[in-house]
Amino acid sequence: MQKKSPPPEKFLCQTTPSAMRNASPILRVLKDILPEKCSVLEIGSGTGQHSVIFSEGINCLKWIPSDVDASNFASITEWARTATNNTPASPRLIDASQPDWCLSANDNINVIVSINVIHISPWSVTKGILKGAQRFLPKGGFLYFYGPFIQNNLSTAAGNIAFDKSLRERNEDWGLRNINEIEKLANEHALKLDKIVEMPSNNLSVIFTKT
C-alpha cells in the first residue's frame, strides 16, 4: 500500500493580507488572457499563497514558483501541499536581475508573472524580467505585471504618491515604476504592451506579449 504524504504543516504557511485580497481580481484577469495548458513561471512568489490559488484556478499545465530568498521556500512548499489538484512545482531560486534563471528547455515556459515585485526591488530586476521574457518566452507568450504604477499624462492617486515616497525613503532603489519607461525597454526585448487593466486599490494589471 502506498504511504500517504503527511498533512501540510499549516504553521509553515506564511500569509500576507494583500495576497489574499488581490488573489481573486488577479485570477479573473489571468483566466481571461492565459491560454489553456499554459506553463507559468512566477517571479517573486513570496509566501506561496498565489502559487496554489492560481495553479488550481487556472488549471495550467505547470506553475513554477520562484523567489530570490530561499527562506521563503518552506512556506511556498507547504502552501503547494494544500492543493487538491494541479499542485505547483517545487520552487526555484531565481534572482531576476541575474541571467541564470535555473530553467531548462523542458520547462516550456510560455507565461511569466510578477506580482507586487518590481516596486520593492531595484530597477535592475525589472530589466532582468524583461530580458528573461525575451529569452524564455515563445512568440505569443505573455508577461504579466501586477502592482501600483505611474503613467505619463495620467494623474497618480494620492495614496500611490504617498506609497512611492515611503518606498524611496526606505530604499532609494525602490519605488513605483513608470509604465511608459517599462514599455520603452520592453520594446527593445521583443515585447509589446498588449493590455492595461485597472484593478482594485489603485493597482494595475500590465500585460505584454512576446513578438
NORSULRA-V122308 format. One line per field, one symbol per residue. burial: 1 if it has 16 or more other C-alpha atoms within 10 Angstrom, else 0. A space follows every 50 residues. Layout:
burial->???
This chain:
burial->00000000000111000010010001100100010001111111111111 11111111110111111100011111111111100111101111111000 10000001111111111111111011111111110111001111111111 00000000011001101000000111101000101100111110000010 00111111110
